Each structure stands twice: as C-alpha cells, then as structure tokens.
C-alpha cells in the first residue's frame, strides 16, 4: 500500500469541506501560470513554508521544471491560536544567502494575521533578494493584524480554522486531501462513534 493510499483509506471526522483536492489542483495550476507570466524567463528561487505549504509547493514547483524547492520553517501557532511571535529556521542545507540578487517566490499555505509573511519577507529582503513575491493557497483577511502584500491568492476564506492539504491542528489532519473546517464537536462525535 502506498503512502497516498494509506492516507486516503484512513477514516476522518466528516468535517465540512471548503475546497476539494480537485479544486485545489485547478487553482494551483492557474496560479502557477500567472506566476510564470509575471516572472518571464528568469527562473525564480522557490521557498516554501513547511510543513503546511508542502503539497501546494509541489504543485507550483511542477510548473518550474528543474527548480529546487527550498524549505523554511516559520512557527507562530499553538493549537488554533497565533502566539504573535514568529521563529524562522531554514532547513535542509538551505542558506538564506542563496536568495541574494534573485527573484524569490515565497509559497505559503495560508496568510491570516500576516505576521509570518511579514517576518519572512523582511528576512529575505535583508539577505538581498531582488524581489519577493508571496503566493498563498489561502488568505484570511479578517484575521490580519499586519498589512502585508500578497501577490497571488488561491482562495480567500472567512475566519474559520481550516485543516487538511498540509495544514494541521497540532500535527493532526495534514494528510486530508481536501481543505476542511475544523469543528471540535464533529471530531468529538466521530471519536465517540469510532470507540
């Protein structure tokens, strides 16, 4: 059994689906085309925020054959709440000095408060990036506390806590193939029924 088969064969609570995997694939392809049009022939430096942006990052990377997808970790959440503090860590041997003089595409799963994107953009600018374009799968403007520029948005969503397609709740539900709205009552009822 492959990892994909194992993930899709697991049972999950019946959370309300916002966007199906097919919706996400279609929109990601559209965003990639728009991004390529904006960048022209210059290959970008692709940077994804892990873990959440991994599935989205892979879809965008497919539109840039041969381009490496660099990982950074930016932590600002505990449970369903932002801590207000952003910790940034480059991963896998990626050195932020590699962005100097390059057009950077920062791939995010979701922009809500804006703190994480703001901190990342500042860090990339400080390391000499020629430009930084922010491309996010989801945007939650109702939660903004920092006014950040987002260049391309897959879907704008209301102020609901979403999981799936890489996004988690304390490391759970990342493997859901769709983006769903987390509901603790649904989760509790499902757990009781499964017990």
Buried (B, 14 or more C-beta within 10 A) or exposed (E): EEEEEEBEEEEBBEBEBBBBBEBBEEBBBEBBEEBBEBBEEEBBBBBBBBBBBBBBBBBBBEBBEEBBBBBBEBEBBEEEEBEEEBEBEBEEEBEBEBBEEBBBBBBBBBBBBBBBBBBBBEBBBEBEBBBBBBBBBBBBBEBBEEEBEBBBBBBEBEEEBBBBBBBBBEEEBBBBBBBBBBBEEBBEEBEEEEE
